[in-house]
Amino acid sequence: MARLDFESLSICEIETNNLRLDSVDVSLLQQLSDNGRRPNNALATHAGVAPSTALSRVRRLEEIGVIRGYHADLDLALLGFGIEALLFLRVQPNARTRMLGIARRLRAESQVQQVFVVGGDRDLVVDVICKSTSDLRDFLHHKIGSDLDLGSSSTSLVLETL
């Protein structure tokens, strides 16, 4: 989840990519990023606008893609997924033109939480969850090691998420 310094955003109007946000929009975004289930009346009161204005502003922010969705923050360990790992992958040189397709294919795997296309000595970072280290080993063997589009990889276990 994106965490922004909303204080710096509220100092002035934001104008980027033909997007114009004022202090009301920033207030609504801040409130929704803290609690995506906050009722519209509470959003409006905090932003100092009528409920109808808050509702139309939130709908506009959804329509233009600033708000991409609302998500539940799940405790995956309580659900039996006690292993989380970050996979740092290098795409084979002959597959670089297909990198986004490779990333999308990996994202479609049920164990994959997120895929990042990155710059540096690796091309992709994949966040996976597994029930056990043997499940992780199987994922690495069957989904990563057997993929001819992927070259070298390294794996780091996530010890704590803050």
Disulfide bonds with the S-S distance in Angstrom:
none
